[in-house]
Amino acid sequence: MDNFDRFWAAYPRKVKKKDTRKVWERLGFNAWTNDAFLDYMLEDIGKRLANDDRWKRGFIPDPTTYLRGERWNDEIVKAPTPPTGPKPAAHMLYQEPEWMKKP
């Protein structure tokens, strides 16, 4: 199995394989991609699948976009954390305006 096949097997979005292989070769990955770099790239894909909020919601870029844009260098976007602390009581959320109150 060559390095492209390893990349393709790990990448979660299986579209444009022929174009992806062309980009892979055009960028020279076949010539200079060593196992350490490929392992780094595959590790990045795994981290994004587990931690990147966009990837977890299904917004995974095409593999050609991932390669051309060197997306392994992008920051992983974590899901926003919900605010902590006590929630207001239900009666505090809504207060009747004065004109609605009974005399």
N, C-alpha and C positions, 0 to 999 in steps of 0.2 A: 504494500500500500504506500503510495507516494504521499508527500506532504499535503498536496491539494486534496486528495481523497480523505485524509485525516481531518482536514479543516471542514470539508463538506459534510462528513459524517457527524461532526460536533455541532455545526451551525443549525439552529432550530428552524430557520426559514428556508425551505428547499424550493427556491425559485431561481430561474435564469442560470442554470448550471453551466451552459455553454458560454454565456457572457461572463460568468464569474471566473471560469477557467481562463478566458482570454485576458481578463483584468489581472488575474494571478500571474500569468506569464508576462504580460506587458510590464507589470511592476517589478519583474525580475525575481519573484519569490522562489521560483524553481531553481534559479541559479544561486541565490545567496541565503535562502531561508534554512537555517540550521534547526536542529531539533529543539534547542533551548528557546529560540524565538517562537517556534511553533507551539511549544508547550506553554509559553507565556500567553500567546494569543488564545489558546484553548482554555487556559485558566481564566482569562478575562471573560470569555463567552460564558463560562460557568458562573462566574461572579455576577455578571449582568442578569443572567436568568434567575438567580437566587435573590439579588438585592436591588436591581435597578427597577424603580417603580414603572417607568415607561415600558420596559421589556415585559414585566410581570402583567401589565395590562394589555399586552399584545402588540405594542408599537415597536416591533423589531424591524430594523432596517433591512433592505435587501442585502444579500451578501456582497454584491458589487459596491454598494454604498459603504458598507462596513470597511471594505478593503481600500477603496479610493480615498475615503475620508480619514483613514487611519483611526477609526473609531475606538480602537483599543486604548487610545490616549485620552479619550473623553472621561469626564468625571462620571461616576455612578450617581444617579439621582435617586435619593432615598424618598420613600413616601413621607409626607408631612406627618409629624407626630400630633396626635390630638391634644388639646390643651388639658392640663392637669388641674386638679383642685376641685372643690365642691361645686356641684351644679346648683343653680338657683332653684328654689322651690317653685312649683307650678304657679302658685298665686303671685309670685314675684315677676313672672314673665309677662303677664298681661294685667294691666290695671285699667279699669273702666274710666272713661273720661267723666268729668264732673256732670255733664249734661245728661248722662245715662243713669246716674245714680238716683235711686228713689228717695223722695223727700222724707 
